[in-house]
Amino acid sequence: MRRAIFLLLTLSLCGFEAFAIDERKLVDMTYPFAEDTLHWPTAMPFKLEKVNEGMTPDGYWYASYNYSGSEHVGTHLDAPFHFGQGKWTTDQVPLTKTIGPGVIIDVRRKTEADPDYRLQVADILAWEKKQGKIPRGAIALMYSGWGKFWGDRKKYFGTDQPGDTSNLHFPGFSKQAAEFLVKERKINAAGVDTPSIDHGPSRDFIAHQIFCGANTPIFENVASLDRLPAKGATLFAIPMKIKGGSGGPLRVFALLP
């Protein structure tokens, strides 16, 4: 993370031309926000309302819209306050917690066999055996492969019935994995390419409780994990700064090595 911040500072000191970043090294990891953007079954969907769109009497183009919806729609942040009383609200989450080296833990083989799979400590240790110890301040993302179902509510959530939270099926984090990452590896943030950091059948949302209780931000519905290496990318996850919020729309992107 320090290296990434140093790089940005260096670019700013070198003048405008230094900002000509190689677009091939940028990966957008955010789904667009629209009325068909997937959202939690009990959440208000995103809505864009046209206020003005067209040529004005004075001869120039003018477009303006109102938007509304839940904080937890599409690619979004769960602020620690979401499941942690007295913890950071959306506007209080430090930017230093939303930038860090990306750790992409691929468990697609496990989720193909079990759609309710939960990331285990053994999966993390297997990653470390190949890639080295997870660095302090990393952003750890579980790569379940669920992004292939984006746009298909029934496959992505396990149910397409409005308000149905009893028949959800998708992968998430286990209690043990969440505890290991916050206590033993002291990560900056955790994320997943599914609707929730907790697997679909969860009733106690224990992964949420652990991460939020440790003031560790959560990123959900993260896109394009298939384009990232297991390590080496620097992740940036910038939320809308909603005062007192429990979460918010998120723009996630990666700078590849």
PyMOL commands that set and color helices and strands:
alter all, ss='L'
color gray80, all
select helices_A, chain A and resi 2-13+16-19+23-25+80-82+90-92+95-97+108-113+121-131+146-149+153-157+175-183+206-213+225-227
alter helices_A, ss='H'
color red, helices_A
select strands_A, chain A and resi 26-28+47-55+61-68+76-78+99-106+118-119+139-143+172-173+189-192+218-220+234-239+247-255
alter strands_A, ss='S'
color yellow, strands_A
deselect
rebuild
show_as cartoon
